[in-house]
């Protein structure tokens, strides 16, 4: 009889141990399933679809700090593109300068006013000169704020008889502002200045 009680007690302990392991396993599996579901939802929410030319293009959201150098370089590049890409057409010049000034502070406006007073834009129109710019490199220092940049580029001044190559180096700083349609990156160029602007004749 005592042997039966002993067997029952042993069987109960086995069942108890098995039940504890089973409960722990269920808790672990449930926890893993919840974590995995949360991760999948987070991943799904990070996907964005952009409609371009009637086609849905998948994009991924990210922290701004992850793309900070890319966004800064693009902002600097677009500012210089608008400021220096000009055609002998007053409306084109005004449109591009306006787009550039949306990305910068009064330092760029002062440079524009100086060029205008010197008759630079008037000469472009009267001589039918087109100006193009190509970024060579952009050096950044994002360890300080406002963020410092130095921009190296090649300009082409194209006229019917010749083409002039101009090497351009500028520098400035960027501070954060609100994003908008006029300023999609949310930066503002400030304390902008030209360090070098020398002409090099190009053989036809």
PLY file of the C-alpha trace (Angstrom):
ply
format ascii 1.0
element vertex 204
property float x
property float y
property float z
element edge 203
property int vertex1
property int vertex2
end_header
0.00 0.00 0.00
2.84 2.35 0.89
4.42 1.42 -2.40
1.28 2.61 -4.23
1.35 5.94 -2.37
5.01 6.31 -3.24
4.30 5.66 -6.91
1.41 8.14 -6.87
3.63 10.76 -5.19
6.39 10.19 -7.77
3.90 10.40 -10.64
2.44 13.61 -9.18
5.93 15.16 -8.98
6.58 14.20 -12.60
3.28 15.69 -13.69
4.00 18.84 -11.67
7.47 19.21 -13.21
6.11 18.57 -16.71
3.32 21.11 -16.14
5.83 23.77 -15.02
7.99 23.18 -18.10
4.89 23.27 -20.30
3.73 26.57 -18.78
7.21 28.08 -19.18
7.35 26.90 -22.80
3.92 28.46 -23.48
5.04 31.75 -21.91
8.23 31.79 -24.01
6.39 30.95 -27.23
3.70 33.56 -26.52
6.35 36.18 -25.72
8.25 35.38 -28.91
5.03 35.54 -30.98
4.10 38.92 -29.48
7.61 40.32 -30.06
7.66 38.98 -33.62
4.23 40.44 -34.36
5.30 43.84 -33.01
8.47 43.70 -35.13
6.50 42.80 -38.26
4.03 45.65 -37.66
6.92 48.07 -37.14
8.57 46.89 -40.36
5.30 47.20 -42.27
4.75 50.73 -40.96
8.26 51.70 -42.08
7.28 51.04 -45.68
5.98 53.99 -47.62
4.68 54.02 -51.16
5.34 57.04 -53.34
3.24 57.62 -56.42
5.44 58.79 -59.30
4.29 58.96 -62.90
1.34 56.71 -62.09
3.51 54.00 -60.50
3.75 53.09 -56.83
7.36 53.02 -55.68
8.22 51.44 -52.34
10.32 53.53 -49.96
11.43 53.07 -46.36
11.26 55.57 -43.53
14.30 56.08 -41.32
15.60 58.25 -38.53
16.83 61.60 -39.83
20.24 61.09 -38.24
20.72 57.97 -40.40
20.40 60.05 -43.59
21.81 63.34 -42.30
24.95 63.48 -44.53
22.92 62.46 -47.60
20.25 65.09 -46.95
22.83 67.81 -46.26
24.77 67.05 -49.45
21.60 67.08 -51.51
20.46 70.36 -49.96
23.84 72.00 -50.62
23.90 70.60 -54.16
20.40 71.84 -54.97
21.07 75.30 -53.54
24.17 75.72 -55.74
22.37 74.21 -58.73
19.57 76.78 -58.51
21.92 79.68 -57.78
24.40 78.97 -60.57
22.40 77.20 -63.29
21.30 80.10 -65.47
20.13 80.76 -69.01
19.97 84.06 -70.92
16.35 84.53 -69.92
15.29 86.91 -67.16
12.37 84.72 -66.07
14.57 81.63 -65.81
17.13 83.55 -63.76
14.47 84.94 -61.40
12.84 81.51 -60.98
16.13 79.74 -60.15
17.34 82.47 -57.82
14.01 82.39 -55.99
14.34 78.63 -55.51
17.91 79.09 -54.22
16.91 81.83 -51.79
14.23 79.56 -50.33
17.09 77.31 -49.18
19.33 80.01 -47.71
19.53 83.09 -45.51
20.43 86.71 -46.26
24.07 85.85 -47.09
22.93 84.35 -50.43
20.59 87.28 -51.01
23.52 89.65 -50.49
25.61 87.73 -53.06
22.73 87.88 -55.52
22.30 91.63 -54.99
26.03 92.22 -55.51
26.05 90.24 -58.77
22.96 92.09 -59.93
24.51 95.48 -59.17
27.65 94.48 -61.08
25.49 93.71 -64.12
26.33 90.00 -64.12
22.83 88.80 -65.02
22.34 91.58 -67.54
25.58 90.51 -69.27
24.42 86.88 -69.39
21.23 87.91 -71.17
22.85 90.41 -73.58
25.66 88.01 -74.53
23.38 84.92 -74.68
25.49 83.02 -72.15
24.25 79.87 -70.42
25.80 78.82 -67.14
25.90 75.25 -65.84
27.40 73.83 -62.65
28.56 70.34 -61.70
29.38 69.39 -58.12
32.82 67.82 -57.77
32.72 67.11 -54.03
31.15 68.31 -50.81
33.02 68.13 -47.50
30.96 68.09 -44.31
31.51 68.44 -40.60
28.38 67.22 -38.85
30.08 66.99 -35.44
29.42 70.70 -34.97
26.16 72.62 -35.17
25.31 74.48 -37.33
26.72 71.91 -39.77
29.71 73.11 -41.79
30.15 72.39 -45.51
32.68 73.19 -48.23
31.49 72.83 -51.81
33.78 72.19 -54.81
32.33 72.52 -58.28
33.02 73.15 -61.96
31.09 75.81 -63.82
30.63 76.12 -67.56
29.84 79.43 -69.18
28.65 78.53 -72.65
28.35 81.00 -75.50
28.18 80.49 -79.27
31.88 81.23 -79.80
33.52 79.66 -76.75
33.12 77.87 -73.42
34.74 79.02 -70.21
35.45 76.65 -67.34
35.29 78.14 -63.87
36.45 76.41 -60.70
34.25 77.29 -57.76
34.77 76.73 -54.02
32.26 77.95 -51.46
31.63 77.33 -47.79
28.85 77.86 -45.31
26.79 76.39 -42.53
23.42 74.67 -42.29
20.87 74.93 -39.52
17.65 73.01 -39.06
14.33 74.59 -40.03
10.86 73.22 -40.67
10.35 71.16 -43.81
8.09 72.58 -46.48
7.36 72.30 -50.20
9.92 75.07 -50.78
12.47 73.46 -48.47
11.95 69.67 -48.42
15.17 68.86 -46.52
14.49 71.29 -43.70
17.88 73.04 -43.74
18.88 76.66 -44.25
22.24 77.68 -45.74
23.76 80.49 -43.70
27.02 82.49 -43.65
27.58 81.42 -47.24
30.64 82.79 -49.01
32.74 82.14 -52.11
36.34 81.16 -51.39
37.54 80.65 -54.95
36.14 81.47 -58.38
38.77 81.30 -61.10
38.33 80.94 -64.81
40.09 78.41 -67.00
39.65 78.65 -70.79
38.48 75.45 -72.44
39.76 74.56 -75.88
36.93 74.08 -78.39
0 1
1 2
2 3
3 4
4 5
5 6
6 7
7 8
8 9
9 10
10 11
11 12
12 13
13 14
14 15
15 16
16 17
17 18
18 19
19 20
20 21
21 22
22 23
23 24
24 25
25 26
26 27
27 28
28 29
29 30
30 31
31 32
32 33
33 34
34 35
35 36
36 37
37 38
38 39
39 40
40 41
41 42
42 43
43 44
44 45
45 46
46 47
47 48
48 49
49 50
50 51
51 52
52 53
53 54
54 55
55 56
56 57
57 58
58 59
59 60
60 61
61 62
62 63
63 64
64 65
65 66
66 67
67 68
68 69
69 70
70 71
71 72
72 73
73 74
74 75
75 76
76 77
77 78
78 79
79 80
80 81
81 82
82 83
83 84
84 85
85 86
86 87
87 88
88 89
89 90
90 91
91 92
92 93
93 94
94 95
95 96
96 97
97 98
98 99
99 100
100 101
101 102
102 103
103 104
104 105
105 106
106 107
107 108
108 109
109 110
110 111
111 112
112 113
113 114
114 115
115 116
116 117
117 118
118 119
119 120
120 121
121 122
122 123
123 124
124 125
125 126
126 127
127 128
128 129
129 130
130 131
131 132
132 133
133 134
134 135
135 136
136 137
137 138
138 139
139 140
140 141
141 142
142 143
143 144
144 145
145 146
146 147
147 148
148 149
149 150
150 151
151 152
152 153
153 154
154 155
155 156
156 157
157 158
158 159
159 160
160 161
161 162
162 163
163 164
164 165
165 166
166 167
167 168
168 169
169 170
170 171
171 172
172 173
173 174
174 175
175 176
176 177
177 178
178 179
179 180
180 181
181 182
182 183
183 184
184 185
185 186
186 187
187 188
188 189
189 190
190 191
191 192
192 193
193 194
194 195
195 196
196 197
197 198
198 199
199 200
200 201
201 202
202 203
